[in-house]
Amino acid sequence: MGAENVRKHIPVLFVLSLLIITMGMLYLFLQSSELKTDYFEGRAGIDSLQRAEAMSNAAVFFLFVIVVSFIVYILTTLRFFGKNVPSMISGNSDAQIGITFSLFFIFYVIVLFLTSLGGTQSVIELPAQSVFSQASTALQSDFWILQLKGFNAPLAEEWFFVLVMPTLLFFVSLSLIKLFKLPFPIFFSIGATMVGTALAFSYFHVFNQGNPWFLIISILFRSIILGLIYTNYYLKLVPVLHLGIGVGFGMHIANNLFGVARELGMNAFDVIATLLFIGDGSPLSIFVGWLTLLLFVTSFGFLFSAFTSKGGVRSWSS
C-alpha cells in the first residue's frame, strides 16, 4: 500500500481524537509554564511548582502517545507488521470505528447506571486515576477535570494500550515464537500480548499507590477489552462488527466520564453545559468541548446511518 492509499485510509475519527489529545497537551504545557514562572519569580509557593510538574509530566505523556500512535498507525496501514498481527484500527474505516465506539459507549453507560442504582459507586467502575488524570486536579477547573479525565486520558490511553502496545507485543512475541519454532504461535502471542498489556495498563494507573483492588480491576478491564477484540477477530462471533480500538474508546470514556461526573456532583445536563458552554472562561476550552462533541456526533452519525441504511446491519461491515 503506497503513500496515496495511506492518506486515503486515515479516518476522520483518528484525526479528531489526536487533535483533542493535542489541545489538552498544549493547554497543560501553557499552564505549567505559567505556574513555573510564578514560582521562580516569587509570586507563588512550592505547591505551584508541584502542580506545574504534574501538568508537564502529563503533557509529555500526551506528546509521546501522539507521536508513537501516529507512527504505529501508519506502519499498520502499510502492513509493516504482516497479516498475522491483528489490526486494532478496525479496518481503517471511520464507520467501523464510529459504530463500535457508539455501541460500546451506550452499552457501558447502561451497565454502569444499572450497577450504581441507589447512588452508590458501580462495582465495576474503574477509578479515573492515572498519570494523565492527575494533572486535572492540579488545574482546579471543573471543565479541565471533565475534559482530561473524561476524554483526553481515555483517548490517549486507548491509542497506546489498544493500538501501540498490543501491536508491538504481538509482532515481537510472534516473531520470537516462530524463530524458536514453538507450537501454537498465534495462541501464545495472544496470551503474551494480553498479559503484558494488562500488567502495563494496571501499573500505569496504580504506580506507587499500592491499591490491590485497583490493580485487579484494571487488569480485568484491559483483559476484557483485548479479549473481546481478539475473540471476534479470530472467531468472528459478531461478523458484522469489526471490533478494534472503538471498543476501548467506548468503554473507557463511558467509565471515566461516569465516574468524574459523580465525583463532581454533576448530572448529564451539568456535564453538557460545562463542556459546551461554560468551559473555564477561555475560548480554547469551548473549542475543545465542541471538538469533543464533534467526535461523538460523527461516531453516532455512523451508527444512525447503519441502522437506517438500506443494507441494514450488513452495511456495518462495509
C-alpha positions as CSV (number, residue, x, y, z in Angstrom):
1,M,0.0,0.0,0.0
2,G,1.5,3.3,-1.1
3,A,1.5,6.7,0.4
4,E,-1.6,7.7,-1.5
5,N,-3.5,4.9,0.0
6,V,-2.3,5.8,3.5
7,R,-3.7,9.3,3.0
8,K,-7.0,7.9,1.8
9,H,-7.3,5.5,4.8
10,I,-6.6,7.8,7.7
11,P,-10.0,8.0,9.4
12,V,-11.5,11.3,10.5
13,L,-12.0,9.9,13.9
14,F,-8.3,9.2,14.2
15,V,-7.5,12.8,13.4
16,L,-10.3,14.1,15.7
17,S,-9.1,12.0,18.7
18,L,-5.5,13.0,18.3
19,L,-6.5,16.7,17.8
20,I,-8.4,16.5,21.1
21,I,-5.4,15.0,22.9
22,T,-3.1,17.6,21.3
23,M,-5.3,20.5,22.6
24,G,-5.1,19.1,26.1
25,M,-1.4,18.7,25.8
26,L,-0.9,22.3,24.6
27,Y,-3.0,23.7,27.4
28,L,-1.1,21.7,30.0
29,F,2.2,22.9,28.7
30,L,1.0,26.5,28.8
31,Q,-0.4,26.3,32.3
32,S,2.7,24.5,33.5
33,S,4.9,27.3,32.1
34,E,2.8,30.0,33.8
35,L,2.9,28.3,37.2
36,K,6.7,27.7,37.0
37,T,7.1,31.4,36.1
38,D,5.1,32.5,39.1
39,Y,7.1,30.2,41.4
40,F,10.6,31.3,40.1
41,E,9.6,35.0,40.2
42,G,8.4,34.6,43.8
43,R,4.7,35.1,43.2
44,A,3.7,31.5,44.3
45,G,4.8,28.8,46.7
46,I,6.2,25.3,46.3
47,D,2.7,23.9,45.7
48,S,2.6,25.9,42.4
49,L,5.8,24.2,41.3
50,Q,4.4,20.8,42.2
51,R,1.2,21.5,40.2
52,A,3.3,22.6,37.3
53,E,5.4,19.4,37.3
54,A,2.2,17.3,37.4
55,M,0.9,19.1,34.3
56,S,4.2,19.0,32.4
57,N,4.6,15.3,33.1
58,A,1.1,14.6,31.8
59,A,1.7,16.8,28.7
60,V,4.9,14.9,27.9
61,F,3.0,11.6,28.1
62,F,0.3,13.0,25.8
63,L,3.1,14.1,23.3
64,F,4.6,10.6,23.5
65,V,1.3,8.9,22.8
66,I,0.5,11.2,19.9
67,V,3.9,10.5,18.2
68,V,4.0,6.7,18.7
69,S,0.3,6.2,17.9
70,F,0.7,8.0,14.6
71,I,3.9,6.0,13.7
72,V,2.3,2.6,14.6
73,Y,-0.9,3.6,12.9
74,I,0.9,4.4,9.6
75,L,3.0,1.2,9.8
76,T,-0.1,-0.9,10.5
77,T,-1.8,0.7,7.5
78,L,1.2,-0.1,5.3
79,R,1.0,-3.8,6.5
80,F,4.5,-3.5,8.0
81,F,3.7,-5.9,10.8
82,G,2.3,-8.6,8.4
83,K,-1.1,-10.1,8.0
84,N,-0.9,-12.3,11.1
85,V,-0.8,-9.4,13.5
86,P,-4.5,-8.3,14.2
87,S,-5.4,-4.8,13.2
88,M,-6.6,-2.7,16.1
89,I,-7.8,0.1,13.9
90,S,-11.0,-1.7,12.7
91,G,-10.2,-2.0,9.1
92,N,-9.2,1.7,8.7
93,S,-12.9,2.6,8.4
94,D,-14.5,5.6,10.0
95,A,-17.8,3.8,10.0
96,Q,-16.4,0.7,11.7
97,I,-14.6,2.7,14.5
98,G,-17.6,5.0,15.0
99,I,-20.2,2.3,15.2
100,T,-18.2,0.2,17.6
101,F,-17.4,3.2,19.7
102,S,-21.0,4.3,19.9
103,L,-22.4,0.8,20.7
104,F,-19.9,0.1,23.5
105,F,-20.3,3.6,24.9
106,I,-24.0,3.1,25.2
107,F,-23.6,-0.4,26.5
108,Y,-21.2,0.5,29.2
109,V,-23.1,3.6,30.3
110,I,-26.2,1.4,30.8
111,V,-24.2,-1.2,32.7
112,L,-22.6,1.4,35.0
113,F,-26.0,3.0,35.6
114,L,-27.7,-0.2,36.4
115,T,-24.9,-1.3,38.8
116,S,-24.9,2.0,40.6
117,L,-28.7,2.4,41.4
118,G,-29.2,3.9,44.8
119,G,-26.5,6.5,44.4
120,T,-23.6,4.2,45.2
121,Q,-20.5,3.7,43.0
122,S,-20.8,1.0,40.4
123,V,-19.0,-2.2,41.5
124,I,-17.4,-2.4,38.0
125,E,-16.3,1.2,37.7
126,L,-12.6,1.7,37.3
127,P,-11.4,4.9,39.1
128,A,-10.3,7.5,36.6
129,Q,-6.8,7.7,38.0
130,S,-3.6,7.7,36.0
131,V,-0.6,9.8,35.1
132,F,-2.8,11.8,32.7
133,S,-5.7,12.4,35.0
134,Q,-3.6,13.5,38.0
135,A,-2.9,16.8,36.1
136,S,-6.6,17.6,36.0
137,T,-6.8,18.0,39.8
138,A,-3.8,20.4,39.7
139,L,-5.8,22.7,37.3
140,Q,-8.6,23.3,39.8
141,S,-11.1,23.6,36.9
142,D,-14.3,21.6,36.5
143,F,-14.0,21.8,32.8
144,W,-10.5,20.5,32.5
145,I,-11.1,17.8,35.1
146,L,-14.0,16.6,32.9
147,Q,-12.1,17.0,29.7
148,L,-8.8,15.5,30.8
149,K,-10.1,12.6,32.9
150,G,-13.3,12.0,30.9
151,F,-12.0,12.3,27.3
152,N,-8.3,13.1,26.8
153,A,-6.9,10.4,29.1
154,P,-9.1,7.6,27.8
155,L,-8.4,8.5,24.2
156,A,-4.7,8.7,24.8
157,E,-4.6,5.5,26.8
158,E,-6.6,3.5,24.3
159,W,-4.4,4.6,21.4
160,F,-1.4,3.3,23.4
161,F,-2.9,0.3,25.2
162,V,-5.0,-1.0,22.2
163,L,-3.1,0.1,19.2
164,V,0.6,0.7,20.1
165,M,1.5,-1.8,22.8
166,P,-0.6,-4.8,21.7
167,T,0.5,-4.4,18.1
168,L,4.2,-4.2,19.0
169,L,3.9,-7.0,21.7
170,F,2.1,-9.3,19.3
171,F,4.6,-8.7,16.5
172,V,7.6,-9.3,18.7
173,S,6.2,-12.4,20.5
174,L,5.1,-13.9,17.2
175,S,8.5,-13.3,15.7
176,L,10.3,-14.9,18.7
177,I,7.9,-17.9,18.7
178,K,8.5,-18.5,15.0
179,L,12.2,-18.0,15.4
180,F,12.4,-20.8,18.1
181,K,9.8,-22.9,16.2
182,L,7.4,-23.2,19.2
183,P,3.9,-24.7,18.7
184,F,0.7,-22.6,18.6
185,P,2.3,-19.3,17.7
186,I,-0.9,-17.3,17.5
187,F,-2.3,-18.7,20.8
188,F,0.9,-17.8,22.7
189,S,1.2,-14.4,21.0
190,I,-2.3,-13.5,22.1
191,G,-1.5,-14.7,25.7
192,A,1.7,-12.7,25.9
193,T,0.1,-9.6,24.4
194,M,-2.9,-9.7,26.8
195,V,-0.8,-10.4,29.9
196,G,1.9,-7.8,29.0
197,T,-0.6,-5.1,28.1
198,A,-2.9,-5.7,31.1
199,L,0.0,-5.5,33.5
200,A,1.4,-2.4,31.9
201,F,-2.0,-0.7,32.0
202,S,-2.6,-1.5,35.7
203,Y,0.9,-0.3,36.6
204,F,0.3,2.9,34.6
205,H,-2.7,3.6,36.8
206,V,-1.6,2.3,40.2
207,F,2.2,3.0,40.1
208,N,3.3,3.7,43.7
209,Q,-0.2,3.8,45.3
210,G,-0.3,0.1,46.3
211,N,-4.1,-0.4,45.9
212,P,-4.5,-4.2,45.2
213,W,-8.2,-3.9,44.3
214,F,-7.4,-1.2,41.8
215,L,-4.7,-3.4,40.4
216,I,-7.0,-6.4,39.9
217,I,-9.9,-4.5,38.3
218,S,-7.6,-2.5,36.0
219,I,-6.1,-5.8,34.8
220,L,-9.5,-7.3,34.3
221,F,-10.7,-4.1,32.5
222,R,-7.9,-4.2,30.0
223,S,-8.1,-8.0,29.6
224,I,-11.8,-7.8,28.8
225,I,-11.3,-5.2,26.1
226,L,-8.5,-7.1,24.4
227,G,-10.3,-10.4,24.9
228,L,-13.4,-9.0,23.0
229,I,-11.2,-7.8,20.2
230,Y,-9.1,-10.9,19.7
231,T,-12.1,-13.3,20.1
232,N,-14.1,-11.5,17.5
233,Y,-11.1,-11.1,15.2
234,Y,-10.3,-14.9,15.1
235,L,-13.7,-16.5,15.8
236,K,-15.9,-13.9,14.0
237,L,-18.6,-14.2,16.8
238,V,-20.1,-10.9,15.6
239,P,-19.1,-10.8,11.9
240,V,-21.0,-7.5,11.2
241,L,-18.8,-5.7,13.7
242,H,-15.0,-5.1,13.3
243,L,-14.1,-4.8,17.0
244,G,-10.9,-2.8,17.5
245,I,-9.9,0.5,19.1
246,G,-13.6,1.6,19.1
247,V,-14.3,-0.9,21.9
248,G,-11.7,0.7,24.1
249,F,-12.8,4.2,23.2
250,G,-16.5,3.5,24.1
251,M,-15.9,1.6,27.4
252,H,-13.1,3.7,28.7
253,I,-14.8,7.1,28.0
254,A,-18.0,5.9,29.5
255,N,-16.2,4.6,32.6
256,N,-14.2,7.8,33.2
257,L,-17.0,10.2,32.3
258,F,-19.5,8.4,34.6
259,G,-17.1,8.4,37.5
260,V,-15.8,12.0,37.1
261,A,-19.4,13.4,36.8
262,R,-20.3,11.6,40.0
263,E,-17.1,12.9,41.8
264,L,-18.0,16.5,40.8
265,G,-21.7,16.1,41.7
266,M,-22.8,16.7,38.1
267,N,-25.7,15.2,36.2
268,A,-25.8,14.8,32.4
269,F,-27.1,18.3,31.8
270,D,-24.3,19.8,34.0
271,V,-21.7,17.9,32.1
272,I,-23.0,19.1,28.7
273,A,-23.3,22.7,29.9
274,T,-19.8,22.7,31.3
275,L,-18.2,21.2,28.3
276,L,-20.0,23.1,25.6
277,F,-21.0,26.5,27.1
278,I,-19.3,27.3,30.4
279,G,-15.7,25.9,29.9
280,D,-13.2,27.6,32.1
281,G,-13.9,31.0,30.7
282,S,-11.5,30.8,27.8
283,P,-12.2,30.3,24.1
284,L,-9.8,27.4,24.0
285,S,-11.9,25.4,26.4
286,I,-15.1,26.0,24.4
287,F,-13.3,25.0,21.2
288,V,-12.0,21.7,22.8
289,G,-15.5,21.0,24.2
290,W,-17.2,21.4,20.8
291,L,-14.4,19.4,19.2
292,T,-15.2,16.5,21.6
293,L,-18.8,16.9,20.7
294,L,-17.9,16.5,17.0
295,L,-16.2,13.2,17.8
296,F,-19.4,11.9,19.4
297,V,-21.7,13.4,16.6
298,T,-19.5,11.8,13.9
299,S,-19.5,8.4,15.7
300,F,-23.2,8.3,16.5
301,G,-23.9,9.5,13.0
302,F,-22.3,6.4,11.6
303,L,-24.4,4.3,14.0
304,F,-27.6,6.0,13.0
305,S,-26.7,5.7,9.3
306,A,-26.1,2.0,9.8
307,F,-29.5,1.4,11.4
308,T,-31.4,3.4,8.7
309,S,-29.4,2.4,5.6
310,K,-31.0,0.1,3.0
311,G,-28.4,-2.6,3.7
312,G,-29.3,-2.7,7.5
313,V,-26.7,-4.3,9.8
314,R,-24.9,-5.8,6.8
315,S,-23.7,-2.2,5.9
316,W,-21.8,-2.1,9.2
317,S,-19.1,-4.3,7.8
318,S,-18.7,-2.3,4.7
